[in-house]
């Protein structure tokens, strides 16, 4: 049964069959998926955005990110679009860091994580309902903020830790 048919989310209530043959009610959110980006400049700087999020009613530090707008849209295309729209920077190289399901108990959303490099100035183009500040800082500071609980948005924590691990794995020995 479809409970909500929203612009972004669709919410369902299903009768799910359990391994023992019984049934249970499962309510879940259908989400199109998203891409999250850690921009990395040659000098080790990254970009975070700060924006107010309505459900928890507070301002959060976040990596640039956005949802897939069309069925089958490549996540890397979304990463490129959202990076430029939100920050005004364009990347010529995207390293895929991994993908994960942030809320497996109630959503089918998948977030694809990217490290964006070879950056150049582009054109920022926020949508009418978007209000965010852009701040550059050392990637090491952003990772430390995530580890210290100063960044509380899970996709951003995951993205920053993925990026740090990736850079550590690819560093010369």
N, C-alpha and C positions, 0 to 999 in steps of 0.2 A: 504494500500500500504506500503510495507517495503522499507524504505529509506536507512537504514544502517544495515548491517549484520556483526557486529564487533566481535572481540574475547570475549569481556565482555558484550557489550551492543548491543541491537537491537532497532532500532528506526522506529516507524510506523507513518503513517498519516491515520487517519480514518475519515469517515463521520459518525458523531454520531447523533442519533435522540434525540432531546430535548423534555422536558415534554409537550411543546405546539405543538409538531408534526413537527416543523421545523428541519433543519439539520445544523450542524456546523462542521467545521474542528477541529480535535483534534490531535495534534502531541504528542507522548508519547514514553517513554523509557521503554523497557522490561529489568528488572534487576533481577538476580537470588536470591537476598537477601543476608544478611550478619549477622555476629555475632560480637558484640563488648564486650570487657571484661574489668572489673575493678579488677585487682589482689589486694588482701588484705592480707598482712602479719600480723602475730600476734601482732607485735609492732605498727600497724597502718600505716605502709608504703604501698605505692602503686607504680606502675610502669607506666610511660608515655613514649611514643616514640616521637621523633622529626624527621620530614621528610619534604623534599621539595615536594610540590604538584604542578604539572605542570599547570592545568587550572588557578588558581589564582596567580601562579608564586611567591610563597613564602613558607617559612618553617612554619610548624604548630606543636603545641603540640597535641598529640592524645592518646587515649587509644588504646591498641592492638585490632586489628579487621581484619576481612577478609571475603571474599564472600563465599557463598555456591558454591562448585565446581561441584556438580552433582544434578540432579533432585531428590528430596526426601531425600537429605542428612540432617541428624538431626542437627539443629543449635548448640546444645551442643557439638557435635563432631567437628564442625567447630571452636567453641570457644576454645576447648582443643588444636586443631591443631595450630591455629593461635597464641595463647598465647605462646606456646613453640617455634614455628618457629621464631616469632618476638622478644621474650624477653629471651629465654633460660630457662624459668621457666615452670614447670608442676604443675597443680592443681589436687587435689583429690576430691574437692567438688565444684560444680557450683550451685549457687542459681540463678534461673531465675528471673530477675527484671522486665521484661516487654518486649513488642515489640511495635514498631511504624513505621509508614510510614513517612520518612523524607521529601518527595517531592511529595505530593499527586496531585499537579497540572500538573505534567508531567512525573511521574514515578510510577511503581507498586512495587518498592523496599520496602522490610520490613527489619528492623534491629531488631535483638533479642539481648537483653542486659543481661549480666551475671556478678555476683560477684563471683570471683574465690578465693577459700580459700584452706588451707592445702597445701601450696606450697612447692615444692622441686626443686632443681636445675635439669634442663633437658639439652637439646641440642639445641642451637640456629641454625636455618637453613634458612637464608634469601635466597630468589630466586635471580637469577642473576641481575634482574633489580631493586631490593629493596636496598635502602640505608637509614638506620635510626639509630639514637642514642637512647640508652635506659637510662632512668634516674629514680632513685628511689627518692621518696619524701613522706612526710606525706600526707595521704589522705585528711586531713583537708586543707593542702596547695593547693592541686590540685582542691578541691571543691571551695576554695576561688578564685583561678585563673579563674575558669569557671565563677563564679559569677561576677568577676571584668572585664570580657571580654578579659582576657589574653589568654584564650583558646577559639578559635573561630570556631573550627570544631564542627558542630552541634551534630554529633553522640557522640562525646566525652563529650560535655556539658551535653547532656541528660544522658549518662551513669553515669557520676559522680554525677549528681543530683539524679538519680534513686538510686544509691548506698548509698548516704548520707541519703535519705529518708528511705530506707530499714533498714539501721543500726539504725536510730533513732526510727523506728517503733518496732524494735526487742530488743532495749535496755531495761534492767530491770528498772522498775519504782521506 
